Amino acid sequence: MVPEIQLIPGAISEILVSVRDTGVLTRTDCYGLMAAALDDSLNEDDRRSVNRLVRAVRQGKVKVVDDLSPKS
């Protein structure tokens, strides 16, 4: 049985703020975004936000690090 993964309400907004402030996306946040992207109940605004963040990573504007929390 695969455990159900649910994102904490407001987590996407918090991730976006953290990335905006630091320019860094943690591996933990990546897993949270992956869970969010796979969630069929994600609202359209959050889905667009996740897509923008993925594009920023692809374009090299945001760095992905293995740390558990971003460094300020």
N, CA, C and O atoms as a DFTB+ gen file, in Angstrom:
288 C
 N C O
     1  1       0.845      -1.173       0.000
     2  2       0.000       0.000       0.000
     3  2       0.897       1.245       0.000
     4  3       1.834       1.339       0.793
     5  1       0.611       2.178      -0.873
     6  2       1.371       3.421      -0.981
     7  2       0.733       4.467      -0.074
     8  3      -0.468       4.721      -0.167
     9  1       1.533       5.076       0.805
    10  2       0.952       6.097       1.694
    11  2       0.493       7.317       0.902
    12  3       1.125       7.717      -0.075
    13  1      -0.606       7.890       1.339
    14  2      -1.132       9.086       0.689
    15  2      -0.332      10.297       1.151
    16  3      -0.133      10.503       2.348
    17  1       0.122      11.093       0.193
    18  2       0.905      12.281       0.500
    19  2       0.016      13.498       0.328
    20  3      -0.592      13.687      -0.725
    21  1      -0.058      14.319       1.359
    22  2      -0.846      15.540       1.275
    23  2       0.030      16.716       1.656
    24  3       0.768      16.667       2.640
    25  1      -0.060      17.763       0.871
    26  2       0.710      18.969       1.114
    27  2       0.009      19.798       2.189
    28  3      -1.218      19.886       2.218
    29  1       0.790      20.392       3.056
    30  2       0.241      21.257       4.103
    31  2      -0.362      22.493       3.425
    32  3       0.276      23.069       2.545
    33  1      -1.566      22.913       3.810
    34  2      -2.155      24.110       3.202
    35  2      -1.223      25.319       3.331
    36  3      -0.699      25.597       4.409
    37  1      -1.025      26.023       2.231
    38  2      -0.158      27.193       2.228
    39  2       1.304      26.870       1.969
    40  3       2.134      27.777       1.891
    41  1       1.634      25.578       1.835
    42  2       3.030      25.179       1.665
    43  2       3.619      25.709       0.357
    44  3       4.785      26.102       0.324
    45  1       2.847      25.724      -0.699
    46  2       3.368      26.207      -1.979
    47  2       3.745      27.674      -1.871
    48  3       4.799      28.086      -2.355
    49  1       2.891      28.460      -1.239
    50  2       3.206      29.876      -1.048
    51  2       4.479      30.060      -0.231
    52  3       5.306      30.918      -0.541
    53  1       4.631      29.258       0.805
    54  2       5.825      29.348       1.641
    55  2       7.075      28.964       0.864
    56  3       8.121      29.594       1.019
    57  1       6.976      27.945       0.038
    58  2       8.113      27.534      -0.789
    59  2       8.480      28.643      -1.759
    60  3       9.659      28.952      -1.933
    61  1       7.483      29.241      -2.390
    62  2       7.746      30.323      -3.343
    63  2       8.423      31.513      -2.674
    64  3       9.350      32.094      -3.238
    65  1       7.975      31.879      -1.485
    66  2       8.584      32.996      -0.761
    67  2      10.033      32.668      -0.412
    68  3      10.919      33.508      -0.570
    69  1      10.269      31.461       0.056
    70  2      11.619      31.043       0.407
    71  2      12.545      31.085      -0.804
    72  3      13.675      31.567      -0.713
    73  1      12.063      30.580      -1.937
    74  2      12.872      30.581      -3.158
    75  2      13.123      32.003      -3.630
    76  3      14.222      32.320      -4.086
    77  1      12.126      32.857      -3.528
    78  2      12.310      34.252      -3.932
    79  2      13.378      34.934      -3.076
    80  3      14.191      35.708      -3.582
    81  1      13.367      34.642      -1.788
    82  2      14.314      35.278      -0.870
    83  2      15.729      34.725      -0.994
    84  3      16.700      35.464      -0.828
    85  1      15.857      33.417      -1.287
    86  2      17.168      32.768      -1.265
    87  2      17.709      32.375      -2.633
    88  3      18.920      32.239      -2.804
    89  1      16.819      32.188      -3.612
    90  2      17.251      31.697      -4.924
    91  2      17.589      30.219      -4.897
    92  3      18.211      29.692      -5.820
    93  1      17.167      29.553      -3.821
    94  2      17.509      28.142      -3.609
    95  2      16.241      27.340      -3.323
    96  3      15.358      27.778      -2.585
    97  1      16.176      26.168      -3.920
    98  2      15.084      25.236      -3.674
    99  2      15.696      24.001      -3.029
   100  3      16.591      23.381      -3.603
   101  1      15.224      23.640      -1.844
   102  2      15.788      22.474      -1.162
   103  2      15.209      21.197      -1.750
   104  3      14.144      21.201      -2.367
   105  1      15.928      20.115      -1.546
   106  2      15.463      18.807      -2.028
   107  2      14.134      18.465      -1.356
   108  3      13.251      17.881      -1.984
   109  1      13.992      18.826      -0.090
   110  2      12.736      18.583       0.627
   111  2      11.582      19.317      -0.042
   112  3      10.501      18.755      -0.214
   113  1      11.812      20.573      -0.420
   114  2      10.781      21.340      -1.117
   115  2      10.457      20.725      -2.476
   116  3       9.309      20.748      -2.919
   117  1      11.478      20.176      -3.130
   118  2      11.242      19.497      -4.419
   119  2      10.252      18.352      -4.252
   120  3       9.349      18.175      -5.069
   121  1      10.428      17.576      -3.186
   122  2       9.505      16.472      -2.938
   123  2       8.102      16.983      -2.633
   124  3       7.111      16.386      -3.052
   125  1       8.026      18.084      -1.906
   126  2       6.721      18.680      -1.639
   127  2       6.043      19.154      -2.908
   128  3       4.837      18.974      -3.083
   129  1       6.825      19.763      -3.800
   130  2       6.265      20.226      -5.078
   131  2       5.862      19.053      -5.961
   132  3       4.861      19.119      -6.674
   133  1       6.645      17.978      -5.910
   134  2       6.292      16.797      -6.694
   135  2       4.960      16.227      -6.199
   136  3       4.100      15.862      -7.001
   137  1       4.797      16.155      -4.889
   138  2       3.536      15.673      -4.326
   139  2       2.395      16.587      -4.745
   140  3       1.306      16.118      -5.077
   141  1       2.647      17.897      -4.729
   142  2       1.610      18.860      -5.120
   143  2       1.250      18.710      -6.587
   144  3       0.076      18.771      -6.950
   145  1       2.250      18.515      -7.427
   146  2       1.991      18.393      -8.864
   147  2       1.173      17.149      -9.173
   148  3       0.406      17.128     -10.135
   149  1       1.333      16.126      -8.369
   150  2       0.595      14.883      -8.582
   151  2      -0.780      14.892      -7.933
   152  3      -1.560      13.957      -8.113
   153  1      -1.079      15.939      -7.184
   154  2      -2.350      16.050      -6.468
   155  2      -3.416      16.612      -7.398
   156  3      -3.302      17.745      -7.863
   157  1      -4.435      15.833      -7.666
   158  2      -5.504      16.265      -8.570
   159  2      -6.351      17.394      -7.994
   160  3      -7.075      18.060      -8.733
   161  1      -6.269      17.615      -6.689
   162  2      -7.107      18.640      -6.075
   163  2      -6.414      20.004      -6.012
   164  3      -6.968      20.949      -5.449
   165  1      -5.216      20.117      -6.580
   166  2      -4.470      21.378      -6.567
   167  2      -5.221      22.426      -7.384
   168  3      -5.646      22.155      -8.507
   169  1      -5.385      23.637      -6.813
   170  2      -6.117      24.662      -7.556
   171  2      -5.229      25.220      -8.683
   172  3      -4.014      25.024      -8.684
   173  1      -5.840      25.897      -9.612
   174  2      -5.145      26.359     -10.818
   175  2      -4.024      27.349     -10.501
   176  3      -2.961      27.286     -11.120
   177  1      -4.237      28.252      -9.560
   178  2      -3.189      29.212      -9.192
   179  2      -1.951      28.509      -8.652
   180  3      -0.826      28.841      -9.025
   181  1      -2.165      27.535      -7.772
   182  2      -1.033      26.790      -7.220
   183  2      -0.340      25.968      -8.305
   184  3       0.887      25.872      -8.323
   185  1      -1.112      25.382      -9.199
   186  2      -0.528      24.598     -10.291
   187  2       0.356      25.492     -11.168
   188  3       1.449      25.084     -11.562
   189  1      -0.111      26.703     -11.474
   190  2       0.702      27.642     -12.265
   191  2       1.973      28.039     -11.515
   192  3       3.042      28.167     -12.112
   193  1       1.846      28.230     -10.212
   194  2       3.013      28.589      -9.404
   195  2       4.062      27.480      -9.428
   196  3       5.254      27.750      -9.570
   197  1       3.615      26.240      -9.290
   198  2       4.537      25.102      -9.357
   199  2       5.206      25.057     -10.732
   200  3       6.413      24.837     -10.826
   201  1       4.437      25.261     -11.784
   202  2       4.995      25.241     -13.135
   203  2       6.025      26.353     -13.340
   204  3       7.058      26.131     -13.972
   205  1       5.749      27.550     -12.810
   206  2       6.720      28.652     -12.915
   207  2       8.023      28.318     -12.203
   208  3       9.112      28.606     -12.698
   209  1       7.892      27.711     -11.044
   210  2       9.079      27.346     -10.280
   211  2       9.895      26.277     -11.009
   212  3      11.124      26.345     -11.029
   213  1       9.238      25.314     -11.594
   214  2       9.939      24.286     -12.369
   215  2      10.674      24.918     -13.549
   216  3      11.814      24.554     -13.838
   217  1      10.031      25.858     -14.226
   218  2      10.703      26.555     -15.342
   219  2      11.924      27.328     -14.855
   220  3      12.959      27.334     -15.521
   221  1      11.812      27.974     -13.710
   222  2      12.938      28.733     -13.160
   223  2      14.121      27.811     -12.851
   224  3      15.275      28.185     -13.057
   225  1      13.829      26.613     -12.358
   226  2      14.902      25.646     -12.094
   227  2      15.535      25.217     -13.409
   228  3      16.760      25.174     -13.524
   229  1      14.721      24.903     -14.385
   230  2      15.234      24.484     -15.696
   231  2      16.092      25.562     -16.344
   232  3      17.089      25.255     -16.997
   233  1      15.713      26.807     -16.169
   234  2      16.441      27.919     -16.781
   235  2      17.675      28.318     -15.975
   236  3      18.432      29.193     -16.395
   237  1      17.880      27.691     -14.838
   238  2      19.045      27.976     -14.018
   239  2      18.898      29.200     -13.129
   240  3      19.874      29.657     -12.536
   241  1      17.697      29.729     -13.034
   242  2      17.453      30.895     -12.191
   243  2      17.337      30.518     -10.718
   244  3      17.532      31.355      -9.837
   245  1      17.018      29.259     -10.462
   246  2      16.881      28.748      -9.109
   247  2      17.778      27.521      -8.989
   248  3      17.768      26.646      -9.854
   249  1      18.545      27.468      -7.918
   250  2      19.463      26.363      -7.672
   251  2      18.806      25.355      -6.731
   252  3      18.181      25.741      -5.743
   253  1      18.947      24.069      -7.036
   254  2      18.435      23.011      -6.160
   255  2      19.598      22.500      -5.324
   256  3      20.659      22.161      -5.850
   257  1      19.383      22.449      -4.013
   258  2      20.423      21.982      -3.090
   259  2      19.898      20.802      -2.272
   260  3      18.689      20.628      -2.112
   261  1      20.824      20.001      -1.760
   262  2      20.435      18.831      -0.981
   263  2      20.169      19.140       0.485
   264  3      19.743      18.259       1.232
   265  1      20.411      20.371       0.908
   266  2      20.152      20.748       2.288
   267  2      18.679      20.580       2.628
   268  3      17.822      20.620       1.746
   269  1      18.394      20.395       3.890
   270  2      17.005      20.276       4.321
   271  2      16.318      21.615       4.449
   272  3      15.097      21.694       4.310
   273  1      17.069      22.673       4.710
   274  2      16.463      23.990       4.824
   275  2      17.373      25.016       4.144
   276  3      18.595      24.875       4.175
   277  1      16.783      26.049       3.528
   278  2      17.583      27.044       2.816
   279  2      18.418      27.888       3.782
   280  3      18.033      28.121       4.928
   281  1      19.553      28.329       3.290
   282  2      20.392      29.222       4.092
   283  2      20.100      30.646       3.691
   284  3      20.067      30.962       2.501
   285  1      19.893      31.496       4.647
   286  2      19.557      32.894       4.366
   287  2      20.784      33.692       4.039
   288  3      20.689      34.891       3.775
